[in-house]
Amino acid sequence: MTEFEELALKKITKDYLIDCIFNELNITTGRYGISNAEISKTIGWDPSGFNQKNSRNVDLRITTFIKIFVAIKQIIAAHEAELGLEDFGSAGIRLNDLITQQELDIGALLLHISAAAEGKCEFLVGTDFIQTYVNMKPFVLVGKKNNKYSEREVNVYVKYYKIATENN
């Protein structure tokens, strides 16, 4: 694996991880009818700032994620209190509502990319990471369509996709 291939795969995989986390955030907030503006207001941002500051093109910082998570918990508690439900045990959310096994598998794939780049293992050959890698295909196709990734970066993904599906 070349240095460019490593960087391209890490970029795509990290973006995919962030996209999956936002998907879980959106599912959870949608279930409770929480808007991005409510979250922004709770964490002290301009209501329009939520989407701008958390652009899916940039890294989701752990501090930002925790602030969003806590804000969602506070908003749910406030909504329950408005209905007089605070004494009946909060439905609330748990961290594993937002970080699922899928996100953990993607994080493990990022570590596998590093190990392969360092020559510690062969990338995607006979590993448990193949399914996670293959599952990224629709995300990469949309990224290509939206010019999020260069042709060269997409070709790196495709190269290893073919190797993974042929050998395993």
C-alpha positions as CSV (number, residue, x, y, z in Angstrom):
1,M,0.0,0.0,0.0
2,T,1.4,3.4,-1.0
3,E,1.3,6.5,1.2
4,F,-1.3,8.0,-1.1
5,E,-3.5,4.9,-0.9
6,E,-3.3,5.0,2.9
7,L,-4.3,8.6,3.0
8,A,-7.1,8.2,0.5
9,L,-8.5,5.2,2.3
10,K,-8.3,6.9,5.7
11,K,-10.0,10.0,4.3
12,I,-12.9,8.0,2.8
13,T,-13.2,5.8,5.9
14,K,-13.1,8.7,8.3
15,D,-15.8,10.5,6.3
16,Y,-17.9,7.4,6.3
17,L,-17.6,7.1,10.0
18,I,-18.7,10.7,10.5
19,D,-21.6,10.1,8.1
20,C,-22.7,7.1,10.1
21,I,-22.5,9.0,13.4
22,F,-24.6,11.8,11.9
23,N,-27.1,9.2,10.7
24,E,-27.5,7.9,14.2
25,L,-27.8,11.4,15.6
26,N,-30.5,12.2,13.0
27,I,-32.4,9.0,13.8
28,T,-32.3,9.7,17.5
29,T,-33.2,13.3,17.3
30,G,-35.9,12.6,14.8
31,R,-37.4,10.0,17.1
32,Y,-37.8,12.8,19.7
33,G,-38.7,15.6,17.3
34,I,-35.5,17.6,18.1
35,S,-34.4,20.1,15.5
36,N,-30.8,21.1,14.7
37,A,-31.8,24.6,15.9
38,E,-32.8,23.3,19.3
39,I,-29.4,21.5,19.6
40,S,-27.5,24.7,18.5
41,K,-29.4,26.8,21.0
42,T,-28.7,24.4,23.8
43,I,-25.0,24.3,23.1
44,G,-24.7,28.1,22.6
45,W,-24.4,28.2,18.8
46,D,-26.3,30.3,16.3
47,P,-29.2,28.1,15.2
48,S,-27.9,28.0,11.7
49,G,-24.4,27.1,12.9
50,F,-25.1,23.5,13.6
51,N,-25.0,22.4,10.0
52,Q,-22.1,24.8,9.2
53,K,-19.9,23.8,12.1
54,N,-20.6,20.1,11.8
55,S,-20.1,19.9,8.0
56,R,-19.7,16.3,7.1
57,N,-16.6,17.3,5.1
58,V,-14.7,18.0,8.4
59,D,-13.7,15.9,11.3
60,L,-16.3,15.5,14.1
61,R,-14.4,16.4,17.2
62,I,-15.0,14.4,20.3
63,T,-15.7,17.5,22.3
64,T,-18.4,18.6,19.8
65,F,-19.9,15.1,19.8
66,I,-20.1,15.1,23.6
67,K,-21.7,18.6,23.6
68,I,-24.3,17.5,21.1
69,F,-25.0,14.2,23.0
70,V,-25.5,16.1,26.3
71,A,-27.7,18.7,24.5
72,I,-29.9,16.0,23.1
73,K,-30.2,14.5,26.6
74,Q,-31.1,17.9,28.1
75,I,-33.7,18.6,25.4
76,I,-35.4,15.2,25.9
77,A,-35.5,15.8,29.7
78,A,-37.0,19.3,29.1
79,H,-39.6,17.9,26.7
80,E,-40.5,15.1,29.3
81,A,-40.7,17.7,32.1
82,E,-43.1,19.8,30.0
83,L,-45.4,16.8,29.8
84,G,-45.0,16.0,33.5
85,L,-43.2,12.8,32.8
86,E,-39.9,13.5,34.6
87,D,-41.0,11.5,37.6
88,F,-41.6,8.4,35.5
89,G,-38.1,7.7,34.5
90,S,-36.5,9.4,31.5
91,A,-36.7,7.6,28.2
92,G,-33.5,9.4,27.4
93,I,-30.7,8.2,25.2
94,R,-27.5,6.2,25.9
95,L,-24.2,6.6,24.2
96,N,-24.7,3.2,22.5
97,D,-27.8,4.7,20.7
98,L,-25.3,6.9,18.8
99,I,-22.2,4.7,18.6
100,T,-23.3,1.3,17.4
101,Q,-21.3,-1.7,16.4
102,Q,-21.2,-0.3,12.8
103,E,-19.2,2.7,14.0
104,L,-16.9,0.5,16.1
105,D,-16.3,-1.7,13.0
106,I,-15.4,1.4,10.9
107,G,-13.0,2.6,13.6
108,A,-11.4,-0.9,13.6
109,L,-11.1,-0.6,9.8
110,L,-9.2,2.7,10.2
111,L,-6.7,0.9,12.5
112,H,-6.4,-2.0,10.0
113,I,-5.6,0.5,7.2
114,S,-2.7,1.9,9.4
115,A,-1.5,-1.6,10.2
116,A,-1.5,-2.6,6.5
117,A,0.3,0.7,5.5
118,E,3.0,-0.2,8.1
119,G,3.4,-3.7,6.6
120,K,2.0,-5.4,9.7
121,C,-0.7,-7.2,7.7
122,E,-2.1,-7.6,4.2
123,F,-5.0,-5.2,3.6
124,L,-8.4,-6.9,3.6
125,V,-7.1,-10.4,2.9
126,G,-8.9,-12.9,5.0
127,T,-10.0,-10.3,7.5
128,D,-13.2,-9.4,9.3
129,F,-13.0,-5.9,7.8
130,I,-14.1,-6.9,4.3
131,Q,-17.8,-6.5,5.0
132,T,-17.3,-3.1,6.5
133,Y,-15.2,-2.0,3.6
134,V,-17.7,-3.4,1.0
135,N,-20.6,-1.6,2.9
136,M,-18.9,1.7,2.1
137,K,-19.5,1.4,-1.6
138,P,-22.7,3.5,-1.8
139,F,-21.1,6.2,0.3
140,V,-18.1,6.3,-2.1
141,L,-20.3,6.3,-5.1
142,V,-22.2,9.3,-3.8
143,G,-18.9,11.0,-2.8
144,K,-17.7,10.5,-6.4
145,K,-20.9,11.9,-7.8
146,N,-20.7,15.0,-5.6
147,N,-17.0,15.5,-6.3
148,K,-16.1,14.9,-2.7
149,Y,-13.3,12.5,-3.7
150,S,-10.9,12.8,-6.6
151,E,-10.9,10.2,-9.4
152,R,-7.6,9.0,-8.0
153,E,-9.0,8.5,-4.5
154,V,-12.0,6.7,-5.8
155,N,-9.7,4.4,-7.9
156,V,-7.9,3.4,-4.7
157,Y,-11.2,2.4,-3.1
158,V,-12.2,0.5,-6.2
159,K,-8.8,-1.3,-6.5
160,Y,-9.1,-2.7,-3.0
161,Y,-12.8,-3.4,-3.4
162,K,-12.0,-5.7,-6.3
163,I,-9.2,-7.4,-4.4
164,A,-11.4,-7.9,-1.4
165,T,-14.3,-9.4,-3.3
166,E,-12.2,-11.6,-5.6
167,N,-10.0,-13.1,-2.8
168,N,-12.6,-13.6,-0.2
